[in-house]
Amino acid sequence: MIPSFGIRRGFAKKFSYEFSAGFGLEYNIFSKSNGCNCEHLKNYADIQAKIGYNF
């Protein structure tokens, strides 16, 4: 799960645009190493931009 913040705005009559961003940690349980060298724990960023049409 990544907590994120987004904003959606409409323009024209039927179109909208949306921007969102989030930051979190990625934990991989299938690490290739047996020791704990923190190779399985990584930072993860999610950025999205969307354009939509409302029917």
C-alpha contacts under 8 A as a table, 3 or more apart, distances in Angstrom:
res1	aa1	res2	aa2	distance
1	M	24	G	7.53
2	I	22	G	6.20
2	I	23	F	6.13
2	I	24	G	5.11
2	I	25	L	7.58
2	I	46	D	7.94
3	P	22	G	5.61
3	P	23	F	6.54
3	P	24	G	6.82
4	S	20	S	6.76
4	S	21	A	5.41
4	S	22	G	3.85
4	S	23	F	6.81
4	S	46	D	7.98
5	F	20	S	5.53
5	F	21	A	5.63
5	F	22	G	6.26
6	G	18	E	7.06
6	G	19	F	5.53
6	G	20	S	3.84
6	G	21	A	6.39
7	I	18	E	5.64
7	I	19	F	5.54
7	I	20	S	6.36
8	R	16	S	6.96
8	R	17	Y	5.77
8	R	18	E	4.28
8	R	19	F	6.66
9	R	16	S	5.58
9	R	17	Y	5.62
9	R	18	E	6.46
10	G	13	K	7.67
10	G	14	K	7.57
10	G	15	F	5.89
10	G	16	S	4.04
10	G	17	Y	6.37
11	F	14	K	7.21
11	F	15	F	5.50
11	F	16	S	5.59
11	F	17	Y	7.78
12	A	15	F	5.89
14	K	53	Y	5.63
14	K	54	N	5.01
14	K	55	F	7.10
15	F	51	I	7.33
15	F	52	G	5.66
15	F	53	Y	4.61
15	F	54	N	6.13
16	S	51	I	5.82
16	S	52	G	5.15
16	S	53	Y	6.41
16	S	54	N	7.67
17	Y	49	A	7.49
17	Y	50	K	5.59
17	Y	51	I	4.39
17	Y	52	G	6.09
18	E	48	Q	7.94
18	E	49	A	5.72
18	E	50	K	5.07
18	E	51	I	6.42
19	F	47	I	7.76
19	F	48	Q	5.75
19	F	49	A	4.60
19	F	50	K	6.52
20	S	47	I	5.87
20	S	48	Q	5.23
20	S	49	A	6.63
21	A	45	A	7.53
21	A	46	D	5.51
21	A	47	I	4.41
21	A	48	Q	6.35
22	G	45	A	5.85
22	G	46	D	5.08
22	G	47	I	6.56
23	F	43	N	7.60
23	F	44	Y	5.89
23	F	45	A	4.54
23	F	46	D	6.27
24	G	43	N	6.08
24	G	44	Y	5.26
24	G	45	A	6.41
25	L	41	L	6.91
25	L	42	K	5.75
25	L	43	N	4.65
25	L	44	Y	5.44
26	E	40	H	7.86
26	E	41	L	5.79
26	E	42	K	5.13
26	E	43	N	5.96
26	E	44	Y	5.96
27	Y	40	H	5.67
27	Y	41	L	4.73
27	Y	42	K	6.57
28	N	31	S	6.09
28	N	40	H	4.80
28	N	41	L	6.47
29	I	40	H	6.76
30	F	40	H	7.67
31	S	34	N	7.43
31	S	39	E	7.09
31	S	40	H	5.50
33	S	36	C	7.68
33	S	39	E	7.94
36	C	39	E	7.47
37	N	40	H	7.91
38	C	41	L	5.33
38	C	42	K	7.85
39	E	42	K	7.20
